Amino acid sequence: MRSIRIFFRVLRETSIGLKRSGWSNWLVLSILTVALTIFGGVLQTTMAIKGVVASWGSQLEISAYLKDGFEAQKVARAVSQLPDVQLVEIVPKEVAWAEMQTNYKVAALNNPLPNTLHIKLSSVQAVERTADKLKLMSSIEHIRFPLKVARNLNKVRQFLEISGFVITGALSAATLIVIGNTIHLVIESRQREIEILSLTGVSPWYIKGPLILQGASYGMVAAFIAGAFLSGLHAYMDPYIHEQLLSFLPMNGAGMDVGILPTLVVVLTLGVAVGAGGSAWTSGRYIKI
């Protein structure tokens, strides 16, 4: 019972702290909402673009031309055992030669084409390392793959990951500073009360708990506001993206089907963590018990 009473008193002190903050509440909520909205938008866009990059990468193929005297089925089975290989398609030289004779006027001569393997991989970053392994196989005479495209897609993927970390770090730091300043003002207004409580032997949780919960409540409210805005924007933009933008892309647009729920969960978690973390850091810095 005593723990329950303390818990409700902490909630009551949190409410009092919010009332004492006055206009600072709106300042913190405004800045934190903007920061979380920007972060959520960047996260959603990054996830969608990474999906597109992954979709493009999964459509890249390596063409392997076999030497004469090697059975295509056996070579295909060996290639399919390599890591990152998803599918191996055999194009017999007779089929390739028949298609060439159908599409082009060629002289009547013996079939000069080799058996060919079309190899699909699990990711774009696997193209180069798989190509290096194929070059070492004695049954393969030559391989061909879009090296420049694979490298460029890898660069795009790495840039998105790095920029996402940088933006998240910058916004989190700015939010921590704002919340820290607000909690510092609350501590200054309650300085005498905090000193009396500490001298009477009150638990540190009772003193710092309301401040931490105040910061967490900032993050939660701001996250809900940002989430509502992002959900509305996603619902508005999604039909245009799928009906107009993806229809012009020479690829499968399934990679851009990224739901909004994971982003909302991350935004809520980050908002509460940043709010509570900023308050805990500030209360630990300015309250000595």
C-alpha positions in Angstrom: 0.0 0.0 0.0 2.8 2.4 0.8 4.4 1.9 -2.6 1.0 2.6 -4.3 0.6 5.8 -2.2 4.1 7.0 -3.2 3.4 6.2 -6.8 0.2 8.3 -6.9 2.0 11.1 -5.0 4.7 11.0 -7.7 2.0 11.3 -10.4 0.5 14.3 -8.4 3.9 16.0 -8.2 4.4 15.4 -12.0 1.0 17.2 -12.6 2.1 20.1 -10.4 5.4 20.3 -12.2 3.6 20.5 -15.6 1.4 23.3 -14.3 4.4 25.2 -12.9 6.2 25.0 -16.3 3.5 27.1 -17.9 4.3 28.3 -21.4 7.5 26.3 -21.3 5.3 23.2 -21.8 4.1 24.5 -25.2 7.7 25.4 -26.2 9.0 22.0 -25.4 6.1 20.2 -27.0 6.4 22.4 -30.2 10.1 21.8 -30.6 9.9 18.1 -29.7 6.9 17.6 -32.0 8.7 19.2 -34.9 11.9 17.2 -34.2 9.9 13.9 -34.0 7.9 14.7 -37.1 11.1 15.4 -39.1 12.7 12.3 -37.8 9.7 10.2 -38.5 9.4 11.6 -42.1 13.1 10.9 -42.7 12.8 7.4 -41.2 9.8 6.5 -43.4 11.4 7.9 -46.5 14.7 6.1 -45.7 12.9 2.8 -45.2 11.0 3.3 -48.5 14.1 4.2 -50.5 16.1 1.4 -49.0 13.3 -0.9 -50.0 13.5 0.4 -53.5 17.3 -0.1 -53.5 16.9 -3.6 -52.2 14.2 -4.3 -54.9 16.6 -3.0 -57.6 19.4 -5.1 -56.2 17.3 -8.2 -56.2 16.7 -7.7 -59.9 20.4 -7.6 -60.7 21.6 -10.7 -62.5 25.0 -12.2 -63.1 25.3 -14.0 -66.5 27.9 -16.8 -66.4 29.0 -18.4 -69.7 30.1 -22.0 -69.4 33.0 -23.7 -71.1 32.4 -26.5 -73.6 32.4 -29.9 -72.1 30.8 -29.0 -68.8 27.2 -30.1 -68.1 25.0 -27.0 -67.3 22.9 -28.9 -64.8 25.9 -29.8 -62.6 27.4 -26.4 -62.8 24.0 -24.8 -61.9 23.7 -27.0 -58.8 27.2 -26.0 -57.7 26.4 -22.3 -58.2 23.2 -22.6 -56.3 25.1 -23.7 -53.2 27.0 -20.4 -53.0 25.9 -18.0 -50.3 23.5 -15.2 -51.4 22.4 -17.1 -54.5 18.6 -17.2 -54.8 17.9 -18.6 -58.2 19.9 -20.1 -61.1 18.3 -20.2 -64.5 19.8 -22.3 -67.3 19.7 -21.0 -70.8 20.9 -23.8 -73.1 22.9 -22.7 -76.1 20.4 -24.3 -78.5 17.6 -22.1 -77.1 19.8 -19.0 -77.2 20.9 -19.8 -80.8 17.2 -20.4 -81.9 16.2 -17.0 -80.4 19.1 -15.2 -82.2 18.1 -16.8 -85.5 14.5 -15.7 -85.0 15.4 -12.1 -84.1 18.4 -11.5 -86.4 19.4 -12.7 -89.8 22.4 -14.8 -89.3 24.4 -17.0 -91.6 23.9 -20.8 -91.6 26.7 -22.0 -89.4 27.4 -24.1 -86.4 26.1 -22.8 -83.0 28.9 -20.6 -81.6 27.0 -19.7 -78.3 27.9 -21.3 -74.9 25.5 -22.5 -72.3 24.5 -19.6 -70.0 23.5 -19.3 -66.4 21.4 -16.3 -65.2 22.1 -16.0 -61.4 19.8 -13.9 -59.2 21.1 -12.8 -55.8 19.6 -12.0 -52.4 21.0 -8.4 -52.2 22.9 -5.8 -54.2 25.9 -6.0 -51.9 26.3 -9.7 -52.7 26.9 -9.1 -56.5 30.7 -8.4 -56.4 31.6 -11.1 -53.9 29.6 -13.7 -55.7 31.1 -12.6 -59.0 34.6 -13.1 -57.5 33.7 -16.7 -56.5 32.3 -17.5 -59.9 35.5 -16.4 -61.6 37.4 -19.0 -59.7 35.2 -21.9 -61.0 36.9 -23.9 -63.8 33.7 -24.5 -65.6 32.9 -20.8 -66.2 34.7 -19.1 -69.0 33.3 -15.6 -68.6 30.9 -13.7 -66.4 29.0 -10.4 -67.0 27.3 -8.3 -64.4 26.4 -4.6 -63.9 29.4 -3.6 -61.8 28.8 0.1 -61.9 25.1 -0.2 -61.0 25.9 -2.6 -58.1 28.5 -0.2 -56.7 26.2 2.8 -57.0 23.4 1.0 -55.3 25.7 0.1 -52.4 26.8 3.7 -52.1 23.1 4.8 -52.0 22.4 2.3 -49.3 25.4 3.3 -47.2 24.6 7.0 -47.6 21.0 6.4 -46.4 22.2 4.5 -43.3 24.8 7.1 -42.3 22.5 10.1 -43.0 19.8 8.5 -40.9 22.1 8.1 -37.9 23.4 11.6 -38.2 19.9 13.2 -38.4 18.7 11.1 -35.5 21.7 12.1 -33.4 21.3 15.8 -34.2 17.6 15.9 -33.5 18.0 13.9 -30.3 20.7 16.3 -29.1 18.6 19.4 -29.8 15.6 17.9 -28.0 17.7 16.9 -25.0 18.9 20.5 -24.6 15.4 21.9 -24.8 14.0 19.4 -22.3 17.0 19.9 -20.1 16.5 23.6 -19.9 12.8 23.3 -19.1 13.4 20.8 -16.3 16.2 23.0 -15.0 13.6 25.8 -14.7 11.3 23.5 -12.8 14.1 22.5 -10.4 15.0 26.2 -9.8 11.4 27.0 -9.0 11.3 24.1 -6.5 14.9 24.5 -5.2 13.9 25.2 -1.6 11.3 22.5 -1.5 13.8 20.0 -2.9 16.3 20.9 -0.3 13.8 20.4 2.5 12.8 17.0 1.1 16.4 15.8 0.8 17.1 16.9 4.4 14.2 14.9 5.7 15.5 11.8 4.1 12.9 11.4 1.3 13.6 8.8 -1.3 15.5 10.1 -4.4 12.8 8.5 -6.6 10.2 10.7 -4.9 12.2 13.8 -5.7 13.5 13.0 -9.2 10.7 10.7 -10.3 8.1 13.5 -11.1 10.7 15.3 -13.2 11.6 12.2 -15.2 7.9 11.4 -15.7 7.4 15.0 -16.8 10.0 14.6 -19.5 8.5 11.3 -20.5 5.0 12.9 -20.8 6.5 15.6 -23.1 7.9 12.8 -25.3 4.7 10.8 -25.3 2.4 13.8 -26.2 4.8 15.1 -28.8 5.1 11.6 -30.3 1.3 11.2 -30.6 1.0 14.6 -32.3 3.8 13.8 -34.7 2.3 10.3 -35.3 -1.1 11.8 -36.1 0.5 14.1 -38.6 2.7 11.4 -40.2 -0.3 9.0 -40.4 -2.4 11.7 -42.2 0.5 12.5 -44.6 1.0 8.8 -45.3 -2.7 8.2 -46.0 -2.7 11.3 -48.3 0.5 10.5 -50.2 0.3 6.7 -50.5 -2.3 6.6 -53.4 -0.3 9.2 -55.4 3.0 7.2 -54.9 1.5 3.9 -56.0 -0.8 5.2 -58.8 1.5 7.7 -60.4 5.2 7.6 -59.3 5.7 3.8 -59.3 4.0 3.4 -62.7 7.0 5.2 -64.3 9.7 3.2 -62.5 11.1 0.3 -64.5 10.9 -2.1 -61.5 8.7 -3.8 -59.1 7.3 -1.2 -56.6 6.7 -3.6 -53.8 9.8 -2.3 -52.0 8.0 1.0 -51.3 5.1 -0.7 -49.5 6.4 0.3 -46.1 3.7 0.5 -43.4 3.5 3.5 -41.1 3.2 1.4 -37.9 6.9 0.6 -37.5 7.7 4.3 -37.9 5.1 5.3 -35.3 6.5 2.8 -32.8 10.0 4.1 -33.3 8.8 7.7 -32.9 6.9 7.0 -29.7 9.8 5.0 -28.2 12.3 7.7 -29.2 10.1 10.5 -27.8 9.6 8.9 -24.4 13.3 7.8 -24.2 14.6 11.3 -25.1 12.1 13.0 -22.8 12.8 10.8 -19.8 16.5 10.7 -20.6 16.8 14.4 -20.8 14.9 14.9 -17.5 17.0 12.2 -15.8 20.2 13.8 -16.9 19.2 17.3 -15.9 17.8 16.2 -12.5 20.9 14.2 -11.8 23.1 17.2 -12.7 21.3 19.9 -10.6 19.8 17.9 -7.7 22.4 16.6 -5.2 20.9 14.2 -2.7 
